[in-house]
């Protein structure tokens, strides 16, 4: 039994792409990594030689996304799909146990999993909608980060994808705004807590980004004027590659795709 585990661990830890990438030898986990921003972030990290775990609830879409990232990121890219529901503590514990067994560490955590809501007045917001959005966008971030920290050492990075709603007021989006504002507070508190441990924590706050989520919010929204997912992915890559002593509290992107 022990011999099999050692061999499995050795295989996983040696399955990275060539050493040319700037993140060779690093391990990253991206929640909500099967599509949209998470997919683009995972692809950008994998292209730099990082071993990437992508996480989502749908098994089949995860498999397809992992295959696409491997193909697009280049020969030898290491992408591991793992099914997990970030709203569920047992599911999260299982995820990070698998990461520990297969990789033994975690260098980058990208808390990207999130859902939006249809425009809804507060008096029409159901408790079910409220709980689902808060559990996914805020509590899931807390649970994933708490489970990840024992695997992270000095020099590691936590990036929380929050959106502009963390600071801007959006009427009829009370649950979503509350979740993102709460996530910003969590990020700032965690940042101060982890500075002595040398773990960087950054809030990523992109403006309107061209993803499928607009089908739910505003189907006719002009996506051509929005930030593209690859620009957001490059902002994440920028944050991960910063020198260890540089610890930005936030990185914002305007609609033109520039970091502010």
N, C-alpha and C positions, 0 to 999 in steps of 0.2 A: 504493500500500500504506500509506504513512504517513498519507495523508488519511483512509483508512478507519479506521485505528486511532484517530486523533484524534476522529473523529466518534463511534465506538463508546464511547470513554472519556467523551466529553462527555455522551452519552446516559445512560450508567450513573450518572455522577456527578450528573446533574440529574434523576434519576427519583424523588427522595424525595417524601414527602407534604408537606403544608403546613408552614410554619414555626412553627405553633402548638405543636408538640411540644417537650418539654424536651430531647430528644436530636436535634433537627433538625441535619442536616449530619454526624452521626456514623455510623460504620460498625461493625457488630458481626458476629461470627461465633460461631455456637452449634453445637458438635458434638453429635451425638445429638439433633438438632433436629426430628426428624420426629414425635415422640410424647412423651408423659409430661412430665417436668419441662422438657426441652429445648424442646418445643413451646410450653409455657406461657411460658417465658422469652422465646423469640423473639417471641411475640405481644405480650408486655408491652413489649418494646423497640420493636417496630414501631409500636405504638400511640402511642409518644412521638416518632415522627418519625424514628427510627433506620433506616438502611438495613441490613437483616439478611440475612446468608448463613446458611442452615441446611444442615447436613451430616449425611449418614447413608449407609449402604451400599445401601439399596433405592431404585432410581430412581423407581418408580411411587409408592411411599408418600411419597417426598419431594415429588413434583409435587402430589399431593393435599394434603399438609400445607401447602405454600406457598400454594396456592389458598385453603385454609381460613383461614390466618393473614391473608392480604390481605383477605378478606371480613370477618373478625371484628375486625381491628385498625382498620379504617376506610378511607375512600376515600383513595386515593393511597399506601397503605402499600407499601413496597418490600421484597420478600422474594425472594431468589435461591436456588434449590435447587442444590446441587452434590454429586454423588456422590463419596464418599471413604471409604476404609477406614483408620481411624487406626492400624491395626496395620502399615500398609504405607508405607515411606518414599517410594517413588516416587509413590504416590497422594497423599500429603501434599504433596510438592513441587509436584505438578500443581495441587492445590487452591490453594496460596498464590501460585503464579504467576498463576492466574486472578484471585485477589483483587487482586494488584498491578496487573494489566493493566486490570481493570474499575473499580477504586476508587482505587488509588494509595496507600491507607493502611488502617490498622485501628486503631480506637479502643477496641474492647472485644472480648476473647476470653473466651468461656465454655467451658471444658473440661468438658463434661457427658457425653460419650459414656462408657458403662460397661455392664458386664454383671455379673450376680450368679452364683450357683451353687446347686445343690441342696445341702441339708445332707449333708456327706460327711466321714467321719473321715479324718484325714491319711493313714493307711496305705492308704486306698482312693482317695485323690486321685491321679488319673493325671497323668503329666507333661504330657499334652496339655491337660487341664483347667487345670493350673497356668499353663502358658504362655499359653493363650488369655486367662485373666483378667488376668494380669500385663501382657500385651502391650496389651490393650484399656484397662484402667483406670489403668495407670501409665506404661508406655512410650509409649502413644499421647498421653498428656498432655505428656510430655517432648518428643516429636517435634513436636507441634502448636505448643507454646509456642516452641520453638527456631526454627521456621519463621516464626512470627508476629512475633517481636521486631524484625526489621529493618523492619517496616512500622509499628511503634508508636513514638510520640513522647511527650514529656512530657505528662502528663495522661491517658494511656491507662490501661486497667484490665484485669487478668487475674483471672478468677474461676474457681477450681477446685472443682467439685462433688464432695465427698468422701464424705459420709454420716457418721453417728454412729460407724460402724465404724472410723473413723480413731483413735478414742480408747477405745472400749469393746471388751470382750472377747466374742467370739462363738464358742463351741466348734463344731466341725464346719463352720466357714467359714474355714479357714486361708488359702486362696488369696485370697479376697476381702478378708479382714482385712489380710493382708500387703500387698496392692495399695493399699488405702486408707490404711494407716499409712505406707507408703512415699510415697504422694502427698502426705500431710500434711508429711512431712519435706522433700519437693521444694518444696512451696509456701513453707514457712518460709525455706528457703535462698534461693529465688528472690526472695522479698520483700526480704530484706536486700541482695541483689545489685542489685536494681533501684531501691532507694530513691534513690541518687544520680542516677538518670536520670529520676526523677519519674514512674515507672510503678508504679501501685498493684497489689498482689497480695493476694488474699484467699481464704481457704478457706471454702467454704460447707459446713456440716455439718448437714443436716436429719435429724431423727429419722425414724421410719417414715412414709413418704409413700405415699398411695394411687395407685399406678400398676400397670400390668399385670405388673410384675416379680414381684409376689406370687403369680401363677399358677405360677411356677417354684419359689418358695421355700416358700410356705405358702398354698395355695389358699383355706383357710377363715379366713384372717386377717381380723380385724374392721376393714375399711377405713374404716368410718364413724367410727372413733376416731382415724384417722391424719390427718396434715397433708395438706391438699389442695395440688395442684400450683400453684394460683394464689398461695397464701401463699408458697411457695418463690420463685416468679417475682417477687413484690413485694420479697422480701429481696434478690434480685439487683438489681432496679431501684434499691432504696435504696442499695446499695453503689456502683452506677455513678454515682448522682447526688450522692454525698457531695462536699464541697469537696475540692479537689485536695490540700490539706495533711493531710487526714484519711486515715489508712491503717490500717484495722483488719486484724489478722492473721487473724481468723476471725469468721464469723457463724454462730451455731447457732440452730436452731429446735427448740422442744420440741413434743411431740405436740399441744398446743393451738394450734400455729401461730404462736407468738410468737417474736420474735427475742430472743436472750439476750445 
